[in-house]
Amino acid sequence: MKIDKELQIKIRGWIEYLSENCIDLSGDNEELLDDDYDKLPDEIEIDDICFSFPDDQEHYYISIEDFISYMTEIESLRREGDSIVRTDHIIQAVISSGRMGYAIFDDKLQTVAFKDEGIDVSIVKSPFLVGVMNAKEGKYEEDFGLGACEPYTAIEIRQSRDLDDKTINELVE
C-alpha cells in the first residue's frame, strides 16, 4: 500500500502510542522509525508492519490496512469482561488460548468468515486489539506466563454501522 507523508506521520504517532504500552516495532520497518519529519519521503510502499508484544515468542505481522483500521479506533479501545475487547466498530472475543491445551485455530477455522449488511465476522489468530489491551493492562504477566497476543484466537466482528448491544451479544455468544 502506498503511504503518503500525512499518513506516515499518523503511523509514527500510533507507533509511539504502542511503544508507551510495551509493544515494540520490529522487523523491516525502519522507514517508519525516523523522527525527522523534514526528511520523510512524499510516499513509501508498505505491505505489513511487524511488532513484538510482551512475553510473546514470535513477532506479529499485521497488514498495513488492518493496522490503520485498528489504530483509527484505538482511542475507543476497552475491555468487556474477561474475554472481549472492543472499539466502537471492532470486537475481538477470545475463543481459545495456548493455556487451554488444544489448538482450536486450524486451517478449517481460518477460513470461517461471513459478511452481511455491514458486518464482517472472521476467526483471527493473535488478535491485535487483544494484544494491545493485554499489554496496556499488563495482563500477560499475571496470566500463567502467556504472552499478550500470540497465544490467543478470537472471533472478530467488524461493523461498518452502529449495532445495538443485543445484536452484538447474539453474534458473540
C-alpha positions as a printed NumPy array, in Angstrom:
array([[  0.   ,   0.   ,   0.   ],
       [  1.279,   3.461,  -0.804],
       [  1.548,   5.679,   2.274],
       [  1.68 ,   9.447,   1.79 ],
       [  3.544,  11.827,   4.094],
       [  0.451,  12.733,   6.158],
       [ -0.354,   9.075,   6.853],
       [  3.322,   8.362,   7.656],
       [  3.117,  10.998,  10.407],
       [ -0.091,   9.419,  11.802],
       [  1.507,   5.957,  11.742],
       [  4.532,   7.293,  13.661],
       [  2.156,   8.682,  16.32 ],
       [  0.415,   5.314,  16.607],
       [  3.767,   3.535,  16.902],
       [  4.721,   5.94 ,  19.702],
       [  1.43 ,   5.131,  21.486],
       [  2.117,   1.399,  21.16 ],
       [  5.709,   1.825,  22.376],
       [  4.398,   3.52 ,  25.515],
       [  2.418,   0.314,  26.155],
       [  5.411,  -2.07 ,  25.86 ],
       [  4.76 ,  -3.012,  22.23 ],
       [  7.85 ,  -2.707,  20.047],
       [  8.054,  -2.181,  16.338],
       [ 10.438,  -4.776,  14.966],
       [ 11.443,  -6.322,  11.704],
       [ 11.95 ,  -4.475,   8.457],
       [ 10.069,  -1.281,   9.296],
       [ 12.978,   1.113,   9.728],
       [ 11.39 ,   3.651,   7.37 ],
       [  8.679,   4.169,   9.999],
       [ 11.089,   4.983,  12.815],
       [ 12.779,   8.146,  11.515],
       [ 11.715,  11.073,  13.714],
       [ 12.943,  13.73 ,  11.273],
       [  9.666,  14.67 ,   9.565],
       [ 11.515,  17.029,   7.184],
       [ 13.258,  14.016,   5.639],
       [ 10.114,  11.956,   5.104],
       [  9.641,  10.848,   1.51 ],
       [  6.451,  12.006,  -0.198],
       [  5.349,   8.391,  -0.439],
       [  6.501,   4.96 ,   0.74 ],
       [  5.276,   1.453,  -0.046],
       [  4.403,  -0.781,   2.946],
       [  2.542,  -4.099,   2.915],
       [  2.75 ,  -5.031,   6.586],
       [  4.202,  -3.999,   9.921],
       [  5.999,  -6.268,  12.385],
       [  5.53 ,  -5.919,  16.157],
       [  6.776,  -7.662,  19.253],
       [  4.264,  -7.983,  22.094],
       [  5.391,  -8.558,  25.705],
       [  6.155, -12.214,  26.53 ],
       [  5.243, -13.4  ,  23.022],
       [  7.874, -15.619,  21.432],
       [  7.041, -14.782,  17.834],
       [  6.941, -11.47 ,  16.016],
       [  3.472, -10.377,  14.968],
       [  2.867,  -9.285,  11.374],
       [ -0.153,  -7.197,  10.513],
       [ -1.182,  -5.826,   7.141],
       [ -0.906,  -2.065,   6.889],
       [ -4.626,  -1.912,   6.044],
       [ -5.572,  -3.771,   9.242],
       [ -3.105,  -1.688,  11.273],
       [ -4.691,   1.544,  10.032],
       [ -8.179,   0.154,  10.665],
       [ -7.33 ,  -0.881,  14.246],
       [ -5.362,   2.233,  15.139],
       [ -8.038,   4.577,  13.799],
       [-10.249,   3.04 ,  16.501],
       [ -7.633,   2.758,  19.29 ],
       [ -8.949,   5.644,  21.413],
       [-12.207,   3.767,  21.986],
       [-10.441,   0.5  ,  22.986],
       [-11.947,  -1.072,  26.105],
       [-12.344,  -4.472,  27.763],
       [-15.756,  -6.007,  28.393],
       [-15.489,  -8.941,  30.747],
       [-12.574, -11.335,  30.714],
       [-12.517, -12.272,  27.055],
       [-13.931,  -9.405,  24.962],
       [-12.01 ,  -6.383,  23.756],
       [-13.742,  -3.812,  21.598],
       [-13.631,  -0.427,  19.991],
       [-16.562,   1.497,  18.586],
       [-16.664,  -0.677,  15.438],
       [-14.451,  -3.739,  16.07 ],
       [-14.946,  -6.551,  18.59 ],
       [-12.476,  -9.348,  19.354],
       [-13.82 , -12.127,  21.585],
       [-11.206, -14.696,  22.673],
       [-12.326, -18.26 ,  21.98 ],
       [ -9.051, -20.101,  22.64 ],
       [ -5.701, -19.614,  24.328],
       [ -2.447, -21.574,  24.466],
       [ -3.205, -22.453,  28.076],
       [ -6.293, -24.454,  27.149],
       [ -4.125, -27.316,  25.915],
       [ -5.541, -27.556,  22.419],
       [ -5.232, -25.567,  19.254],
       [ -8.673, -24.571,  18.036],
       [ -7.233, -22.469,  15.255],
       [ -6.593, -24.798,  12.364],
       [ -6.837, -24.498,   8.592],
       [-10.586, -25.109,   8.599],
       [-11.407, -22.427,  11.168],
       [ -9.068, -19.952,   9.499],
       [-11.412, -19.88 ,   6.512],
       [-14.588, -19.359,   8.573],
       [-15.934, -15.901,   7.809],
       [-19.078, -14.173,   6.689],
       [-20.224, -10.731,   5.645],
       [-23.746,  -9.429,   5.94 ],
       [-25.19 ,  -5.915,   5.829],
       [-22.208,  -4.046,   7.21 ],
       [-20.911,  -6.823,   9.488],
       [-17.792,  -8.892,   8.794],
       [-17.149, -11.872,  11.093],
       [-13.964, -13.937,  10.996],
       [-11.661, -16.048,  13.154],
       [ -8.292, -14.386,  13.84 ],
       [ -5.134, -15.841,  15.338],
       [ -3.094, -13.483,  17.551],
       [ -5.806, -10.791,  17.723],
       [ -4.101,  -7.398,  17.616],
       [ -6.548,  -5.465,  19.811],
       [ -6.485,  -8.211,  22.466],
       [ -2.687,  -7.958,  22.425],
       [ -2.75 ,  -4.17 ,  22.766],
       [ -5.209,  -4.3  ,  25.679],
       [ -3.276,  -7.081,  27.446],
       [ -0.003,  -5.167,  27.044],
       [ -1.627,  -1.94 ,  28.224],
       [ -3.078,  -3.637,  31.331],
       [ -0.059,  -5.879,  31.989],
       [ -2.298,  -8.966,  31.773],
       [  0.396, -11.072,  30.133],
       [  2.389, -11.087,  33.386],
       [ -0.407, -12.497,  35.529],
       [ -1.849, -14.978,  33.033],
       [  0.375, -18.004,  33.76 ],
       [  3.167, -16.703,  31.533],
       [  1.08 , -16.439,  28.391],
       [  2.088, -13.682,  26.022],
       [ -0.02 , -10.633,  25.335],
       [ -1.192, -11.577,  21.839],
       [  0.341, -14.719,  20.34 ],
       [ -1.44 , -17.498,  22.241],
       [ -4.977, -16.282,  21.551],
       [ -7.562, -16.94 ,  18.878],
       [-10.624, -14.713,  18.65 ],
       [-13.813, -14.124,  16.771],
       [-13.502, -10.702,  15.19 ],
       [-16.577,  -8.684,  14.314],
       [-16.117,  -5.549,  12.251],
       [-19.139,  -3.386,  11.807],
       [-19.458,  -0.558,   9.331],
       [-22.542,   0.728,  11.158],
       [-23.53 ,   1.048,  14.79 ],
       [-25.192,  -2.064,  16.197],
       [-27.225,  -2.329,  19.35 ],
       [-25.829,  -4.358,  22.257],
       [-28.427,  -7.133,  21.796],
       [-27.293,  -7.8  ,  18.221],
       [-23.623,  -7.77 ,  19.235],
       [-24.244, -10.169,  22.14 ],
       [-26.088, -12.56 ,  19.82 ],
       [-23.092, -12.59 ,  17.44 ],
       [-20.522, -13.149,  20.209],
       [-22.415, -15.804,  22.217]])
